[in-house]
């Protein structure tokens, strides 16, 4: 029997198959290389029938245009950078999902750069990393006061939009109406006859948490009601649970507004474990309207945020600036709405 043989002397490079070239496509389609280049670059000065023939040849030959070379020629990379602190929060994930969907629909890719610590240095380093990635524009989703600092400078000449991060007015800003949402939650509980409303707040460094807390406080003061001590959480269910145990031990607390649904869930768990009735003993309101909030026990009254709208509008504005030049800086605030469910009820007579 003859053993199979291999040509060990043949260099690997001689066996490597190069990809089809522009000239290969032109020969296959029976057109000039210039015509193939026009089709590859998305130019419109090619007859429809010719374009279809060229595209069919590209597909049959497996030709892929050199996007890097095209980017260098056009000065555009079809890539958008996104800076954010964490992927663990519900709001960040929903907003990022909307950004990615809008970018994909417009033919852009996303480069995500997480910022590990909420410091000016880390934010500046993140900008440097994004610029090294050759992005056409940047979305800032830091949800913190750090971007307000004067010595955190955004890259000059690069389109930037900011979501839920800062009151700066030199870039387009997008956000949910945090003030409106907190006011609606607090007014709802007061309208049910509760003397005051306790607040499980988000982190002090969070821009959105601060605005919700300020609005809660202003609403109580405007109604002439006592303003309780703030219970400072960290957005997690665990922090809501710890404060919920404190709340459950007190008979004078009848209404709680938590700054997000996850902390509200922790509060609800602690109240159940202590044998307190919701909403009979304590009414609870959250903020976000997570997909699961209508399946809490009881279903959670909460403030609905349109994360999808915020993400989509911010991306549309950024892409418009990339492709057509900068607009005048503006602020877009997306309204909230209160979703009333079974976790709130009139206060019991005492």
C-alpha positions as CSV (number, residue, x, y, z in Angstrom):
1,X,0.0,0.0,0.0
2,X,1.3,3.4,-0.9
3,X,1.3,5.8,2.0
4,X,-0.1,9.3,1.5
5,X,2.6,11.9,1.2
6,X,2.8,15.6,2.0
7,X,5.0,18.2,0.4
8,X,6.8,19.3,3.5
9,X,9.1,21.5,1.5
10,X,6.3,23.7,0.2
11,X,6.3,26.9,2.2
12,X,3.1,27.8,3.9
13,X,3.1,31.2,2.3
14,X,3.0,29.7,-1.2
15,X,-0.2,27.8,-0.2
16,X,-1.9,30.7,1.4
17,X,-4.8,31.9,-0.7
18,X,-5.0,35.7,-1.0
19,X,-8.4,37.3,-1.0
20,X,-9.9,38.6,-4.2
21,X,-8.8,42.0,-5.3
22,X,-10.6,45.0,-6.8
23,X,-9.2,43.9,-10.2
24,X,-10.5,40.4,-9.7
25,X,-14.0,41.8,-9.1
26,X,-13.7,44.2,-12.1
27,X,-12.7,41.3,-14.4
28,X,-15.5,39.1,-13.1
29,X,-18.1,41.8,-13.6
30,X,-16.7,43.1,-16.8
31,X,-16.3,46.7,-15.6
32,X,-13.4,49.0,-14.7
33,X,-11.7,49.0,-11.3
34,X,-12.9,52.6,-10.9
35,X,-16.5,51.4,-11.1
36,X,-15.9,48.7,-8.5
37,X,-14.4,51.3,-6.3
38,X,-17.4,53.5,-6.6
39,X,-19.7,50.7,-5.7
40,X,-17.5,49.6,-2.7
41,X,-17.5,53.2,-1.4
42,X,-21.3,53.6,-1.7
43,X,-21.2,56.3,-4.4
44,X,-24.4,56.8,-6.5
45,X,-22.9,57.6,-9.9
46,X,-23.2,54.0,-11.1
47,X,-26.1,52.6,-13.1
48,X,-28.4,50.3,-11.1
49,X,-27.8,47.3,-13.4
50,X,-24.1,47.8,-13.2
51,X,-24.2,48.2,-9.5
52,X,-26.1,44.9,-9.1
53,X,-23.6,43.1,-11.3
54,X,-20.7,44.4,-9.3
55,X,-22.3,43.5,-6.0
56,X,-23.1,40.0,-7.3
57,X,-19.5,39.5,-8.3
58,X,-18.3,40.7,-4.9
59,X,-20.5,38.1,-3.3
60,X,-19.5,35.3,-5.6
61,X,-15.8,36.0,-5.2
62,X,-16.0,36.8,-1.5
63,X,-14.6,40.3,-1.9
64,X,-14.7,42.5,1.1
65,X,-13.8,46.2,0.8
66,X,-10.8,47.5,2.8
67,X,-12.7,49.6,5.3
68,X,-9.6,50.8,7.0
69,X,-8.2,52.2,3.8
70,X,-11.6,53.8,3.0
71,X,-11.7,55.4,6.5
72,X,-8.3,56.9,6.0
73,X,-9.4,58.4,2.6
74,X,-12.6,59.8,4.0
75,X,-11.4,60.7,7.4
76,X,-14.3,58.8,8.9
77,X,-14.3,55.4,10.7
78,X,-18.0,54.6,11.1
79,X,-17.3,54.0,14.8
80,X,-18.8,55.6,17.9
81,X,-17.1,55.6,21.3
82,X,-19.2,55.1,24.5
83,X,-17.8,56.0,27.9
84,X,-19.6,54.7,30.9
85,X,-18.9,53.7,34.5
86,X,-20.9,50.5,34.9
87,X,-22.9,47.9,33.0
88,X,-24.5,46.6,36.1
89,X,-27.3,49.3,36.4
90,X,-30.6,48.7,34.7
91,X,-30.7,52.3,33.2
92,X,-27.2,52.1,31.7
93,X,-27.8,48.7,30.1
94,X,-31.1,49.9,28.6
95,X,-29.6,53.1,27.3
96,X,-26.5,51.3,25.9
97,X,-28.8,48.8,24.1
98,X,-30.7,51.7,22.5
99,X,-27.4,53.4,21.5
100,X,-26.1,50.2,19.9
101,X,-29.4,49.6,18.0
102,X,-29.5,53.1,16.6
103,X,-25.8,53.0,15.7
104,X,-26.2,49.6,13.9
105,X,-29.2,50.9,11.9
106,X,-27.0,53.9,10.7
107,X,-24.1,51.6,9.8
108,X,-21.9,52.5,12.7
109,X,-20.1,50.2,15.2
110,X,-19.7,50.8,18.9
111,X,-16.5,51.0,20.9
112,X,-17.2,50.7,24.7
113,X,-14.7,52.1,27.1
114,X,-15.6,51.6,30.8
115,X,-14.3,54.1,33.4
116,X,-13.1,52.1,36.4
117,X,-13.1,55.0,39.0
118,X,-15.0,58.2,39.2
119,X,-11.9,60.4,39.0
120,X,-10.8,63.1,36.6
121,X,-7.7,61.1,35.7
122,X,-9.7,58.0,34.8
123,X,-12.1,60.0,32.7
124,X,-9.2,61.7,30.9
125,X,-7.5,58.4,30.3
126,X,-10.8,57.0,28.8
127,X,-10.9,59.9,26.3
128,X,-7.3,59.0,25.3
129,X,-8.2,55.4,24.8
130,X,-11.1,56.3,22.7
131,X,-9.1,58.6,20.5
132,X,-6.6,55.8,20.0
133,X,-9.5,53.7,18.7
134,X,-10.1,56.3,15.9
135,X,-13.8,57.0,16.7
136,X,-15.9,59.5,14.8
137,X,-17.8,60.7,17.9
138,X,-18.3,60.0,21.6
139,X,-21.3,59.4,23.9
140,X,-20.6,60.2,27.5
141,X,-22.8,58.1,29.9
142,X,-21.0,58.6,33.2
143,X,-24.0,59.4,35.4
144,X,-21.8,61.4,37.8
145,X,-20.8,64.9,38.7
146,X,-17.1,64.4,37.6
147,X,-17.7,65.7,34.1
148,X,-18.6,69.1,35.6
149,X,-15.1,69.6,36.8
150,X,-13.3,72.3,34.8
151,X,-10.1,70.3,34.3
152,X,-11.8,67.4,32.6
153,X,-11.7,68.7,29.0
154,X,-13.6,67.0,26.2
155,X,-11.7,66.5,23.0
156,X,-11.8,69.6,20.7
157,X,-13.2,69.1,17.3
158,X,-14.7,65.7,18.0
159,X,-18.5,65.4,18.1
160,X,-19.7,64.6,21.6
161,X,-23.1,64.1,23.2
162,X,-23.7,63.7,27.0
163,X,-26.4,61.6,28.7
164,X,-27.3,62.0,32.3
165,X,-23.9,63.3,33.4
166,X,-23.6,67.1,33.7
167,X,-25.3,70.5,33.4
168,X,-22.7,71.7,30.9
169,X,-24.2,73.6,28.0
170,X,-21.3,73.4,25.4
171,X,-22.5,69.9,24.1
172,X,-25.9,68.4,23.3
173,X,-27.3,67.0,26.5
174,X,-30.0,64.2,26.8
175,X,-31.7,63.0,29.9
176,X,-34.9,61.8,31.5
177,X,-36.8,64.4,33.5
178,X,-35.5,63.3,36.9
179,X,-37.1,66.2,38.7
180,X,-40.5,65.5,37.2
181,X,-40.3,61.8,38.1
182,X,-39.3,62.3,41.7
183,X,-42.0,65.0,42.1
184,X,-44.7,62.7,40.6
185,X,-43.7,59.9,43.0
186,X,-43.7,62.1,46.1
187,X,-47.0,63.9,45.2
188,X,-48.6,60.5,44.6
189,X,-47.8,59.3,48.1
190,X,-48.9,62.6,49.7
191,X,-52.2,62.5,47.7
192,X,-52.9,59.2,49.4
193,X,-52.9,60.8,52.8
194,X,-49.4,60.0,54.0
195,X,-48.0,62.7,56.2
196,X,-44.6,62.5,54.7
197,X,-42.5,60.4,52.4
198,X,-39.2,58.7,53.3
199,X,-36.5,58.5,50.6
200,X,-34.0,55.7,49.9
201,X,-31.6,57.7,47.7
202,X,-29.0,56.7,45.2
203,X,-25.2,57.4,45.6
204,X,-24.3,61.0,46.4
205,X,-21.9,61.0,43.4
206,X,-24.7,60.2,41.0
207,X,-26.1,63.1,39.1
208,X,-29.5,61.5,38.6
209,X,-29.7,60.4,42.2
210,X,-28.9,63.9,43.4
211,X,-31.7,65.5,41.2
212,X,-34.2,63.0,42.4
213,X,-33.3,63.6,46.0
214,X,-33.5,67.4,45.5
215,X,-36.9,67.2,43.8
216,X,-38.3,64.9,46.6
217,X,-37.1,67.4,49.2
218,X,-38.6,70.4,47.3
219,X,-41.9,68.7,46.9
220,X,-42.2,67.9,50.6
221,X,-41.2,71.5,51.5
222,X,-43.7,73.0,49.1
223,X,-46.4,70.9,50.7
224,X,-45.4,72.0,54.2
225,X,-44.5,68.4,55.2
226,X,-41.6,67.2,57.4
227,X,-38.5,66.2,55.4
228,X,-37.1,62.9,56.9
229,X,-33.4,62.0,57.0
230,X,-32.2,60.6,53.7
231,X,-31.4,56.9,53.6
232,X,-28.4,56.7,51.3
233,X,-28.2,53.5,49.2
234,X,-26.0,52.5,46.3
235,X,-28.6,51.4,43.7
236,X,-28.4,47.8,44.8
237,X,-31.2,45.5,46.0
238,X,-28.9,44.7,49.0
239,X,-28.8,48.4,50.1
240,X,-32.5,48.7,49.8
241,X,-32.9,45.6,51.9
242,X,-30.7,47.0,54.7
243,X,-32.7,50.2,54.9
244,X,-36.0,48.2,54.5
245,X,-35.2,46.4,57.8
246,X,-34.8,49.8,59.5
247,X,-38.1,51.0,57.9
248,X,-39.9,47.8,59.0
249,X,-38.9,48.4,62.6
250,X,-40.7,51.7,62.8
251,X,-44.4,52.2,62.9
252,X,-44.2,55.9,62.0
253,X,-43.0,55.3,58.4
254,X,-45.9,54.7,56.1
255,X,-44.6,55.8,52.7
256,X,-41.2,55.2,50.9
257,X,-39.9,56.5,47.6
258,X,-36.9,54.5,46.5
259,X,-34.6,56.1,43.8
260,X,-34.7,53.0,41.7
261,X,-36.7,49.8,41.4
262,X,-33.9,47.5,42.6
263,X,-33.6,49.3,46.0
264,X,-37.5,49.3,46.2
265,X,-37.4,45.5,45.7
266,X,-35.0,45.3,48.7
267,X,-37.3,47.4,50.8
268,X,-40.2,45.3,49.9
269,X,-38.4,42.1,50.8
270,X,-37.5,43.4,54.2
271,X,-41.0,44.5,54.9
272,X,-42.4,41.1,54.0
273,X,-39.9,39.4,56.3
274,X,-40.9,41.6,59.1
275,X,-44.6,40.8,58.6
276,X,-45.5,44.3,57.4
277,X,-48.2,44.6,54.9
278,X,-47.6,46.4,51.6
279,X,-49.4,48.7,51.0
280,X,-51.5,48.4,54.1
281,X,-48.7,49.4,56.5
282,X,-46.2,50.9,54.1
283,X,-46.6,52.2,50.5
284,X,-43.6,51.9,48.3
285,X,-42.8,53.7,45.0
286,X,-39.7,53.0,42.8
287,X,-38.1,54.7,39.8
288,X,-37.2,53.2,36.4
289,X,-40.1,50.8,35.6
290,X,-38.0,47.8,35.1
291,X,-39.5,45.0,32.9
292,X,-40.0,42.9,36.1
293,X,-41.5,45.7,38.3
294,X,-45.1,44.6,37.5
295,X,-44.2,41.1,38.8
296,X,-42.9,42.3,42.2
297,X,-45.0,41.3,45.2
298,X,-47.1,43.4,45.1
299,X,-46.6,44.9,41.6
300,X,-44.6,48.1,42.1
301,X,-45.8,51.6,41.6
302,X,-42.9,53.3,39.9
303,X,-41.7,56.1,37.6
304,X,-41.3,55.1,34.0
305,X,-38.2,56.3,32.2
306,X,-37.9,56.1,28.4
307,X,-34.3,54.9,28.2
308,X,-34.9,53.8,24.6
309,X,-35.9,57.3,23.5
310,X,-32.9,58.9,25.3
311,X,-30.4,56.5,23.7
312,X,-31.9,56.8,20.2
313,X,-32.2,60.6,20.2
314,X,-28.6,61.0,21.5
315,X,-27.3,58.8,18.8
316,X,-29.3,60.5,16.0
317,X,-27.9,63.8,17.1
318,X,-24.3,62.5,17.3
319,X,-24.5,60.9,13.8
320,X,-26.0,64.1,12.4
321,X,-23.1,66.1,13.8
322,X,-20.6,63.6,12.5
323,X,-22.0,63.6,9.0
324,X,-23.2,67.2,8.6
325,X,-21.3,69.3,11.2
326,X,-22.1,70.6,14.7
327,X,-25.5,71.9,15.7
328,X,-26.0,74.5,18.4
329,X,-25.7,73.0,21.8
330,X,-29.1,72.0,23.2
331,X,-30.7,70.1,26.1
332,X,-33.3,67.4,25.4
333,X,-35.3,66.2,28.4
334,X,-37.5,63.2,28.0
335,X,-40.7,63.2,30.2
336,X,-41.4,60.6,32.8
337,X,-44.7,59.2,33.8
338,X,-46.0,57.5,37.0
339,X,-47.2,53.9,36.6
340,X,-49.6,53.2,39.5
341,X,-49.8,49.6,40.6
342,X,-50.6,47.7,43.8
343,X,-47.7,48.8,46.1
344,X,-49.3,52.1,47.1
345,X,-52.6,52.7,48.9
346,X,-54.2,55.4,51.1
347,X,-52.7,55.8,54.5
348,X,-54.4,54.0,57.3
349,X,-56.2,56.1,59.9
350,X,-54.2,56.3,63.1
